[in-house]
């Protein structure tokens, strides 16, 4: 019977680029979704950006743009990066949406009506310099359990303890480096302890992995506390209904964003209805894929909120570990904090999809990327085993047999050995254990290569009486290759698509396993994958090392060196200021109209504290002319003027010597 499944990945935070860690989860989810569709199940895969919180507000403020512009810019960037890695969301939305506001308000009212919301005065850490209450992520200090230093305000990376930010020892605001003070404020709370028994039963039902259940049991036995679901202004998010200065805490509306993304998709499709997936008696399935650092939100708070508001709980939460590189955390200074956009400049995304598949076991174990192993595994398995079968066999068929496969299978027993693995491999995909699935598939690839090596068709083709045998052997090889591609299709959809085109077949499904290609025409073989080169990996790492600021522990103040090639990317020209005007509402910006030789352009420059606009007209300056236009709150800025100084009151525009003309290249 066809299953009806809604699948989600955790929502990436809006202010950061997609990187290897984010990609692990979305590749894992996409692989599982593709497998489910391959076997005939109906799946919807939704996600979106987690847009709310103090961090979004502060970043938009620094950039001089409205938060909504910042959010949409990152959403488009994230969609582009995911598509580059062949990750296909049915909808990629944002938590800052009408759908999410409406659903958050609805769920809040239901919880309120059911007596599950109450208010209570609490003490919070307050940054007196920035005039705001501090979110957990903006407070550091020593862990109150193990005394580890430099820990954030909600949990300890060293011992795993969770706590309130007010419990931190020697707290410090990361926004101003000042010591925060305690202040009292009234907050809204969700009565989580009322759901302790339900959560104990639900987490024991197979809805989470056993190791996750063990961790949750510790929290349950220690006793759950009411959950603070509000934050004080200033804050970027949704106002709590009936209030003017209280906002939903980001972890209140973020998981509701899964529902909102589905609703947004349903607005454009008549075949999708939110209630079909989320009503309390729904027969559909809901699967969340998350990292182990957010288990408490997804496996305690979220199911309790759903239960309290009269909705169904998730069918299963699939939790994975962290990504490390060569056994350590990803590091900018070491060039191992790799963004999706940096990766695709040097390496094929299929390599990473496959490598992650060889590592994922359906557990919360961390995934380590060892670059030597990465290169060796990809080349050995994908190039040396899988595509090697097609490249070895296709040439003979094209050249000697008019690109047509034999009318019979040369080794039905071997063919059956392949198809007999279908249930085992399917069960491994279902369990998320792609590492074992890959081992089984590569074991079959070994059999195919051994079969071809044993029969040596390259020798038989030269013997008149054995040409038919050579034809049958190579045709058998293509049939085995087809089955390998089908088994690998959830992991490597692009390879599968190109292999299907090469074999001139319709898109493969699990039901096609038992149907061999007999007397069938194929195309001329063209390389489906190329070898992965260690030099490309080194270039990627070295460029990131040079592009990133060294970490605090390595060198707190020095910038990494850049190459002459990096510098050559910057286009500097002489510009002449034709007009300059202050911008109403902008504390630092002046709007400049500049003649750069062949045209005029507008630049918004943060030099208001040092210059009177009327004194700038006619002045020559140095302009970065190939900087991408940036949409700011007060208009589009089409470049940057260069200035020097050590503070806002000490800004000096860089000017060329007398005789320079607009448009001259600065060398």
C-alpha positions in Angstrom: 0.0 0.0 0.0 1.3 3.4 -0.9 2.5 5.5 2.1 1.7 9.2 2.3 4.7 10.9 3.9 5.6 14.5 4.9 9.4 14.9 5.4 11.3 17.9 6.8 14.9 18.9 7.4 15.7 21.3 10.3 15.5 24.9 9.2 18.8 26.5 8.5 19.3 29.8 10.3 18.8 32.8 8.0 22.1 34.6 8.7 24.5 31.9 7.7 25.6 30.3 4.5 25.0 26.6 3.8 28.1 24.6 4.7 29.2 20.9 5.0 27.3 20.4 8.2 24.0 21.7 6.8 24.5 19.7 3.7 24.9 16.4 5.7 21.3 16.7 6.9 19.8 17.8 3.7 21.6 15.2 1.6 20.6 12.6 4.2 16.9 13.7 4.0 16.9 14.1 0.2 18.3 10.5 -0.1 15.6 9.1 2.1 12.9 11.0 0.2 14.2 9.9 -3.2 14.2 6.3 -2.0 10.6 6.5 -0.8 9.6 7.9 -4.2 11.6 5.2 -5.9 9.6 2.5 -4.3 6.3 4.2 -5.1 5.4 6.2 -1.9 3.9 9.6 -2.1 6.2 12.1 -0.4 6.3 15.9 0.2 9.6 17.4 1.3 9.4 20.9 2.8 11.8 23.1 4.6 12.7 26.8 4.9 14.8 29.4 6.7 14.6 30.0 10.4 14.3 33.8 10.2 13.5 35.2 13.6 15.5 36.2 16.6 17.8 38.9 17.9 20.6 37.8 15.5 18.6 38.6 12.4 17.7 42.0 13.9 21.3 42.9 14.7 22.7 41.7 11.3 20.1 43.7 9.4 21.0 46.7 11.5 24.7 46.3 10.7 24.0 45.9 7.0 21.7 49.0 7.0 18.8 47.0 5.4 15.3 45.9 6.5 15.3 42.4 8.0 12.9 41.3 5.3 15.4 42.1 2.6 18.1 40.2 4.5 15.8 37.2 4.9 14.9 36.9 1.2 18.5 37.4 0.2 19.6 34.4 2.3 16.6 32.3 1.3 17.6 32.7 -2.4 21.2 31.9 -1.6 20.2 28.8 0.4 17.9 27.5 -2.4 20.7 28.0 -5.0 23.2 26.1 -2.8 20.8 23.2 -2.1 19.9 22.9 -5.8 23.7 22.7 -6.6 23.8 19.5 -4.5 20.8 18.0 -6.2 18.6 18.5 -3.1 15.0 18.9 -4.2 12.6 20.5 -1.7 9.0 20.6 -2.9 8.9 23.9 -1.1 11.6 26.0 0.6 9.9 28.8 2.6 10.7 31.0 5.6 9.3 31.3 9.1 8.8 35.0 8.5 5.6 34.4 6.5 1.9 35.0 6.8 1.2 31.3 7.0 3.6 30.9 9.9 2.2 34.0 11.7 -1.4 32.7 11.3 -0.5 29.1 12.5 1.6 30.3 15.4 -1.3 32.6 16.6 -3.8 29.7 16.1 -1.7 27.2 18.1 -1.0 29.8 20.8 -4.7 30.4 21.2 -5.5 26.7 21.4 -2.9 26.2 24.0 -4.2 29.2 25.9 -7.8 27.9 25.7 -6.6 24.5 27.0 -5.0 26.1 30.1 -1.5 25.3 29.0 -0.1 28.9 28.9 0.6 31.1 31.9 2.6 34.2 32.7 5.3 34.6 35.3 8.0 37.2 36.2 11.5 36.0 35.5 15.0 37.4 35.9 17.1 37.7 32.7 20.5 38.9 31.7 20.3 42.4 30.3 23.0 44.3 28.3 22.9 47.8 29.6 25.2 49.1 26.8 23.0 47.7 24.0 19.7 48.2 25.9 18.3 44.7 25.3 17.7 41.4 27.0 20.3 38.9 25.9 19.3 35.7 24.0 21.2 32.6 25.1 23.5 32.7 22.1 24.7 36.2 23.0 25.9 35.2 26.5 29.1 33.3 27.3 30.6 32.2 30.5 31.7 29.1 32.5 29.4 26.1 32.7 27.7 25.9 36.1 28.1 22.1 36.1 31.6 21.4 35.0 33.2 24.9 35.0 34.2 24.6 31.3 34.9 28.1 30.0 33.6 29.9 26.9 30.2 28.1 26.9 27.0 29.6 25.6 23.9 30.4 27.7 21.9 27.3 27.1 24.1 24.3 27.0 27.7 23.1 27.5 29.6 21.6 24.6 32.0 20.0 27.1 29.7 18.0 29.4 26.4 18.3 27.6 24.5 19.9 30.4 21.6 22.3 29.7 20.8 25.3 31.9 19.5 28.8 32.0 21.7 31.6 30.9 21.4 33.1 34.4 23.2 30.1 35.8 26.4 30.8 33.9 29.4 31.6 35.9 31.1 34.9 35.0 28.7 35.8 32.2 29.6 38.2 29.5 27.6 39.8 26.6 29.1 38.9 23.2 27.5 42.0 21.8 29.4 44.5 24.0 31.9 42.5 26.0 30.3 43.9 29.1 29.0 42.1 32.2 25.2 41.9 31.9 22.9 42.6 34.9 19.8 40.8 36.0 16.5 42.4 35.3 12.9 41.1 35.8 10.3 40.8 33.1 7.0 39.0 32.7 7.1 36.1 30.3 4.7 33.6 28.7 5.3 29.9 29.6 4.1 26.6 28.1 3.3 24.1 30.8 5.6 21.3 29.5 5.6 19.2 32.7 1.9 18.3 32.1 3.1 16.2 29.2 5.8 14.2 31.0 3.9 10.9 30.9 2.9 11.3 27.3 6.4 12.1 26.2 7.9 9.2 28.1 5.5 6.8 26.3 5.9 8.5 22.9 9.7 8.5 23.0 9.6 4.8 24.0 7.4 3.9 21.0 10.2 3.9 18.3 9.6 7.5 17.3 13.3 8.3 18.1 16.5 6.2 18.0 17.4 4.3 21.1 20.4 6.5 21.9 18.2 9.5 21.6 15.6 7.9 23.8 18.2 7.3 26.5 19.2 11.0 26.5 15.6 12.1 26.6 14.9 9.7 29.5 17.6 11.5 31.6 15.8 14.8 31.0 12.4 13.3 31.8 13.6 11.6 35.0 15.2 14.9 36.1 11.8 16.6 35.7 10.7 18.9 32.9 10.3 22.6 33.5 7.8 25.0 32.0 9.1 26.3 28.7 9.6 30.1 28.2 8.0 30.9 24.8 8.3 34.7 24.8 11.0 37.3 24.4 11.0 41.1 25.1 11.3 43.9 22.6 13.5 44.8 20.7 13.2 41.5 18.9 12.5 40.4 15.3 9.6 38.0 15.2 5.9 37.7 15.7 4.1 39.7 18.4 2.2 37.5 20.8 -1.5 38.2 20.3 -2.8 40.8 22.7 0.6 42.2 23.5 2.7 45.1 22.2 6.2 44.3 23.5 6.2 40.5 23.8 7.3 38.3 20.9 7.2 34.5 20.3 10.6 33.0 21.1 12.1 31.7 17.9 11.8 28.0 19.1 8.0 28.5 19.4 7.4 29.5 15.8 10.3 27.7 14.1 8.9 24.1 14.2 5.5 25.5 13.3 7.4 26.6 10.2 7.2 23.0 9.0 3.4 23.3 8.9 3.6 26.8 7.4 5.9 25.6 4.5 3.4 22.9 3.8 0.5 25.4 3.9 2.4 27.7 1.5 2.7 24.8 -0.9 -0.9 23.9 -0.4 -1.9 27.4 -1.4 -0.7 26.6 -5.0 -1.8 22.9 -5.2 -5.2 21.5 -5.0 -4.0 18.0 -4.2 -2.4 19.1 -0.9 -4.3 19.8 2.4 -2.6 20.7 5.7 -5.1 18.8 7.7 -4.4 15.6 5.8 -1.0 15.5 7.4 -1.4 17.3 10.8 -4.9 16.5 12.1 -4.8 14.3 15.2 -6.2 11.2 13.5 -4.1 11.5 10.3 -3.0 8.3 8.7 -0.2 10.0 6.9 3.4 10.0 8.2 5.5 12.9 9.4 9.3 12.5 9.5 11.7 15.1 10.8 15.5 14.9 10.1 17.6 16.9 12.7 21.0 17.2 14.3 21.5 15.9 17.8 22.0 19.4 19.2 18.3 20.2 18.8 16.8 17.0 20.1 15.2 18.6 23.1 13.2 21.1 21.0 12.0 18.5 18.5 11.4 15.5 20.8 10.1 17.2 23.9 8.8 20.7 23.3 7.4 20.2 19.8 5.4 17.0 20.3 4.0 18.4 23.5 2.9 21.6 21.8 1.2 19.5 19.0 -0.5 17.3 21.5 -1.7 20.4 23.5 -3.1 22.1 20.5 -4.9 19.0 19.2 -2.6 18.0 16.3 -0.8 14.7 15.6 2.8 14.1 16.8 5.7 13.2 14.4 5.9 9.6 13.2 9.6 9.6 13.6 12.5 11.9 14.3 15.7 10.9 12.5 18.7 12.3 14.4 22.3 12.5 13.1 25.6 13.6 14.6 27.9 16.4 13.8 30.4 16.8 10.9 34.1 16.9 11.7 37.1 17.2 9.3 40.1 15.0 10.0 38.7 14.3 13.5 38.2 18.0 14.6 35.6 20.6 14.4 35.4 22.5 11.1 37.8 25.5 11.2 38.0 28.6 9.1 41.6 29.1 9.8 42.4 25.6 8.7 40.3 26.0 5.6 38.0 23.2 6.6 34.9 25.3 7.3 33.6 24.8 3.8 30.6 26.5 2.4 28.4 24.9 -0.3 29.3 27.7 -2.8 33.0 27.2 -2.2 32.8 23.5 -2.6 31.1 23.5 -6.0 33.9 25.7 -7.4 36.3 22.8 -7.1 34.5 19.5 -6.6 31.5 17.6 -8.0 28.6 17.7 -5.5 28.0 14.0 -6.3 31.3 13.1 -4.6 30.0 14.5 -1.3 26.6 12.9 -1.6 28.2 9.6 -2.1 30.8 10.0 0.7 28.2 11.0 3.2 26.2 8.0 2.2 29.1 5.7 3.0 29.2 7.3 6.5 25.6 7.6 7.6 24.4 4.6 9.6 21.1 5.8 11.0 22.7 6.6 14.4 23.8 9.9 16.1 27.5 9.1 15.6 29.5 12.0 14.2 30.6 12.0 10.6 34.2 12.6 9.9 35.5 13.7 6.5 39.1 12.5 6.0 40.2 14.0 2.7 42.6 11.2 1.7 39.8 8.7 2.4 37.3 10.9 0.6 39.3 11.0 -2.7 40.2 7.3 -2.5 36.7 6.1 -1.7 35.1 8.1 -4.6 37.7 7.0 -7.1 37.7 3.4 -6.0 33.9 2.9 -5.8 32.3 5.2 -8.3 35.0 5.4 -11.0 36.9 2.2 -10.5 33.9 0.0 -9.9 30.5 1.4 -11.1 31.1 3.5 -14.2 34.0 1.3 -15.2 31.5 -1.4 -16.0 29.6 0.8 -18.5 32.8 2.2 -20.0 34.3 -1.3 -20.5 31.2 -2.8 -22.1 29.6 0.0 -24.1 32.5 0.5 -26.5 32.3 -3.1 -27.8 28.5 -3.0 -28.2 28.6 0.3 -30.0 31.5 -0.6 -32.3 30.7 -4.2 -33.1 27.0 -4.7 -32.5 25.4 -1.5 -33.8 24.8 -0.2 -30.2 22.3 -3.0 -29.6 22.2 -5.3 -26.6 22.0 -9.1 -26.9 18.7 -10.8 -27.2 19.3 -12.9 -24.0 21.0 -12.7 -20.6 24.4 -14.4 -20.5 24.3 -15.1 -16.7 20.8 -15.2 -15.3 22.1 -16.6 -12.0 24.3 -13.5 -11.5 21.3 -11.3 -12.6 19.2 -12.9 -9.9 21.9 -12.5 -7.3 21.6 -8.8 -8.0 17.8 -8.6 -7.8 17.7 -10.8 -4.8 19.4 -8.0 -2.8 16.5 -5.6 -3.4 14.7 -6.2 0.0 17.9 -6.0 2.0 19.0 -2.8 0.3 15.5 -1.3 0.6 15.4 -2.1 4.3 18.7 -0.4 4.8 17.6 2.7 3.0 14.4 2.7 5.1 16.4 2.6 8.3 18.7 5.4 7.1 21.7 3.0 7.1 23.1 4.0 3.8 26.6 3.0 4.8 25.5 -0.7 4.8 23.4 -0.2 1.7 26.5 1.1 -0.1 28.6 -1.8 1.1 26.0 -4.2 -0.4 25.8 -2.3 -3.6 29.6 -2.1 -4.0 29.8 -5.8 -3.3 27.6 -6.4 -6.3 29.8 -4.0 -8.3 32.8 -6.2 -7.4 30.9 -9.2 -8.7 30.2 -7.5 -12.0 33.8 -6.5 -12.5 35.0 -10.0 -11.6 32.5 -11.4 -14.1 33.8 -9.2 -16.9 37.5 -9.9 -16.0 36.8 -13.6 -15.9 35.3 -13.8 -19.4 37.6 -11.2 -21.1 35.3 -10.1 -23.8 38.1 -8.0 -25.3 39.8 -11.2 -26.3 36.6 -13.0 -27.5 35.7 -10.1 -29.7 38.8 -10.8 -31.8 37.7 -14.4 -32.4 35.1 -14.9 -35.1 33.4 -17.8 -33.3 33.2 -16.0 -30.0 31.8 -12.7 -31.0 28.3 -13.7 -30.0 29.6 -14.6 -26.5 31.4 -11.3 -26.3 28.2 -9.6 -27.2 26.2 -11.4 -24.5 28.9 -10.8 -21.9 29.0 -7.1 -22.5 25.2 -6.9 -22.7 25.1 -8.6 -19.3 27.5 -6.1 -18.0 25.2 -3.2 -19.1 22.3 -5.0 -17.4 24.3 -5.3 -14.1 25.3 -1.6 -14.5 21.6 -0.7 -14.8 20.8 -2.4 -11.6 23.7 -0.8 -9.7 22.4 2.6 -11.0 18.9 1.9 -9.8 20.2 0.9 -6.3 22.4 4.1 -6.2 19.7 6.4 -7.6 18.6 7.9 -4.2 22.2 8.9 -3.5 23.3 9.9 -7.0 20.3 11.2 -8.9 22.3 13.1 -11.5 24.5 10.1 -12.3 21.3 8.1 -12.6 19.7 10.6 -15.0 22.8 10.6 -17.2 23.1 6.8 -17.1 19.4 6.5 -18.0 20.0 8.7 -21.0 23.0 6.6 -22.0 20.9 3.4 -21.8 18.0 5.1 -23.5 15.5 4.1 -20.8 12.8 5.8 -18.9 13.5 7.0 -15.3 14.1 3.9 -13.2 11.9 2.8 -10.4 12.2 -0.1 -7.9 9.5 -2.0 -9.8 11.9 -2.2 -12.8 14.4 -4.4 -11.0 13.1 -7.6 -12.6 12.9 -6.3 -16.1 16.3 -6.7 -18.0 17.3 -4.9 -21.1 17.0 -7.4 -24.0 17.6 -6.6 -27.6 17.7 -2.9 -26.6 19.5 0.0 -28.2 21.9 2.1 -26.2 23.8 5.4 -26.9 27.5 5.9 -27.4 29.2 5.9 -24.0 30.5 9.3 -22.7 32.2 9.6 -19.3 29.5 9.7 -16.6 31.9 10.8 -13.8 35.6 11.9 -13.7 38.2 11.0 -11.2 38.4 13.2 -8.0 41.7 14.9 -7.8 43.5 15.6 -4.5 44.9 18.8 -6.1 41.3 20.1 -6.3 40.8 19.4 -2.6 44.0 21.2 -1.7 43.2 24.2 -3.8 39.8 24.5 -2.1 41.3 24.2 1.4 44.2 26.6 0.6 41.8 29.3 -0.8 39.6 29.1 2.2 42.6 29.4 4.5 43.7 32.6 2.7 40.2 34.0 2.5 39.3 33.7 6.1 40.3 35.6 9.2 42.4 33.4 11.5 40.5 32.1 14.5 40.9 33.7 17.9 42.9 30.8 19.3 45.3 30.9 16.3 45.8 34.6 15.9 43.2 37.0 17.3 44.1 40.0 15.2 46.0 39.1 12.1 44.3 38.6 8.7 45.3 35.6 6.5 47.4 36.4 3.5 45.8 36.6 0.0 47.4 35.7 -3.3 48.0 38.2 -6.1 45.2 36.4 -8.0 42.8 37.2 -5.2 43.8 40.9 -5.3 43.5 40.9 -9.1 39.8 40.2 -8.8 39.2 43.7 -7.3 38.6 46.4 -9.8 39.7 49.9 -8.5 39.0 53.1 -10.5 39.2 56.8 -10.0 35.8 58.3 -9.3 34.6 61.9 -9.2 31.9 62.9 -6.8 29.2 64.7 -8.9 26.7 65.0 -6.1 26.5 64.2 -2.4 23.5 64.4 0.0 22.6 63.3 3.5 20.0 60.6 3.8 17.0 61.2 6.0 16.9 58.6 8.8 20.4 57.3 8.2 22.9 58.0 11.0 26.1 57.2 9.0 25.2 57.2 5.3 25.8 59.8 2.5 24.3 59.2 -1.0 27.1 59.8 -3.6 26.7 60.1 -7.3 30.0 59.3 -8.9 31.5 59.7 -12.4 33.6 56.6 -13.0 34.5 57.4 -16.6 32.0 55.7 -18.9 29.0 56.1 -16.6 27.7 57.4 -13.3 26.7 55.2 -10.3 25.2 55.6 -6.9 27.1 54.6 -3.7 25.9 54.8 -0.1 29.0 55.5 1.9 29.2 55.4 5.7 31.2 58.7 6.0 28.6 61.1 7.4 30.4 61.5 10.7 33.5 62.9 9.0 32.2 64.8 6.0 29.7 67.5 5.2 28.1 66.4 1.9 28.4 69.8 0.2 32.2 69.7 0.7 32.5 66.4 -1.2 31.2 67.6 -4.6 34.0 67.7 -7.2 36.4 65.5 -5.1 38.2 62.6 -6.6 38.2 59.3 -4.8 39.1 55.6 -5.2 36.1 53.3 -6.0 35.7 49.5 -6.0 33.7 49.2 -9.2 33.1 45.4 -9.5 31.5 44.9 -6.1 28.1 43.4 -6.5 25.2 45.9 -6.0 23.8 45.7 -2.5 20.1 46.5 -1.8 20.1 48.5 1.4 17.3 50.1 3.5 17.9 53.5 1.8 18.4 52.3 -1.8 20.9 50.4 -4.0 24.6 50.9 -3.4 26.7 50.2 -6.5 30.2 49.8 -5.2 32.4 51.1 -2.4 34.6 54.2 -1.9 37.8 53.5 -0.1 38.6 55.3 3.2 41.1 55.0 6.1 40.7 55.6 9.8 40.5 54.0 13.3 36.9 55.1 14.2 33.7 56.8 13.1 35.2 60.2 13.9 38.4 59.5 12.1 37.6 58.7 8.5 39.7 59.8 5.5 38.7 59.3 1.9 41.5 57.9 -0.3 42.2 60.3 -3.2 44.6 60.1 -6.2 47.2 62.7 -7.0 46.3 65.8 -9.0 45.9 64.9 -12.7 44.0 61.7 -12.3 40.7 61.5 -14.2 37.5 59.6 -13.6 37.6 56.1 -15.0 41.3 55.6 -14.6 42.3 52.2 -13.3 44.1 52.2 -10.0 47.1 49.9 -10.3 
